[in-house]
Amino acid sequence: MNKKDITDLKDLKLFAAFDDDTLREFLKAFSRRELRKGEIIFREGEEGSTFYVVLCGDIAIEKRLDKAGTKWRKLAVLKRGEYFGEMAVLEGKPRFAQARAIAPAEVIEIERARLMQFIADYPREGAAMLIEILLVMLHRLRHTSDDLMAAHGFMEVLAKYSHKR
């Protein structure tokens, strides 16, 4: 990573608590990955130990709706500065959804062991990063709860209408 890379990443919320030297050390543990449009980064149900940060492009997070994998629901489209893969990395459980590049994209990625080592070596910055991840996860949970409540309301209306027929 050069000075411009450090400057470009410093404005991302995930790295807001990092000074240049700490960010430089942290980014040594990451590797860059270029993605083609349509490329699958990981599949739902796979074991996961990698955390990703979007540098550019669009990444769709998709949930399979059928066993055959022919129907998908797009849960989110992630852009520069957003990240994904944190659930499997932090929980140690299989991937909850699929991640796919829907445009040419570039991400940086870090394996669980290297991420945890960084957090141990740099506890202040690691804690700030984990708090940011937690806040984003809470925002996503709130959004999911809102979606569930809207779907529940729709189902109640549908049930009332079907009983009137």
Stockholm file with secondary structure:
# STOCKHOLM 1.0

chainA/1-165         MNKKDITDLKDLKLFAAFDDDTLREFLKAFSRRELRKGEIIFREGEEGSTFYVVLCGDIAIEKRLDKAGTKWRKLAVLKRGEYFGEMAVLEGKPRFAQARAIAPAEVIEIERARLMQFIADYPREGAAMLIEILLVMLHRLRHTSDDLMAAHGFMEVLAKYSHKR
#=GR chainA/1-165 SS CCHHHHHHHHTSGGGTTCCHHHHHHHHHTCEEEEECTTCEEECTTSCCCEEEEEEESCEEEEEECSTTSCCEEEEEEECTTCEECHHHHHHCSCCSSEEEESSSEEEEEEEHHHHHHHHHHSHHHHHHHHHHHHHHHHHHHHHHHHHHHHHHHHHHHHHHHHHHC
#=GC SS_cons         CCHHHHHHHHTSGGGTTCCHHHHHHHHHTCEEEEECTTCEEECTTSCCCEEEEEEESCEEEEEECSTTSCCEEEEEEECTTCEECHHHHHHCSCCSSEEEESSSEEEEEEEHHHHHHHHHHSHHHHHHHHHHHHHHHHHHHHHHHHHHHHHHHHHHHHHHHHHHC
//
